[in-house]
Amino acid sequence: MSKRIINPEEELPVTEHIEELRQRIFKSVIALIVGFLVAWPFKKDILLFLERPLPENLKGKLIFLSPPEAFFTALKVSFFAGILIALPFVLYQVWKFIEPGLYEHEKKFIVPFIFFSLLFFFTGASFAYFIILPFGLKFLLGFMDDILTPQITVGSYISFVIQLILAFGFVFLLPVVVWLLSKLGIINYKMLEKNRKYAILVIFVVAAVLTPPDIFSQIMMALPLLGLYELSIWIAKITGREE
């Protein structure tokens, strides 16, 4: 195993690490604001797009119960779109922050890191939008529909949809995070295999926390996460540093 050689003059004090982190966060926040401003003129189109997973009989029938609810919903959908727009830049800031801890040849992995992060994120988000939401909404809104009539507020619906899409998008980054940590030598595949039973417990806890409070959404997140964990073990085994 090759040893890391660090020049003491290149080591940064803790205060400079904190300052570097602050700058990266500041730049990411600016990118989110820019993304929000870009998305704002298209708020109605974004809202209609997020409404599509609803059953046909409920499309166009969302309501709002308080004067500011429609306005705050517009803010939500614009901020959601802003996150998606700014995501490549935010990932770049993440990479630049951890880059000093990498070997010289590993610093060239910035393109694969951003590409696969975006690929896995949007795969997870698409999985939520095209599969989880249509089936989940059909089940939840059809429950006892013979005696109950759903009247959904636009604010609660948009919060539900955005939470689910972002949750699936970010948890699908697990293989990329494992790849990065294995490259840094922080974890290895043996560690992942040894702690598999604890990981399963954590996965179900994470699914319960990140998804709306219904068992359907929780199970539908936990199952892909289990598969992603196994994929992560394989990735760590193939790409991680040798002992």
Disulfide bonds with the S-S distance in Angstrom:
none
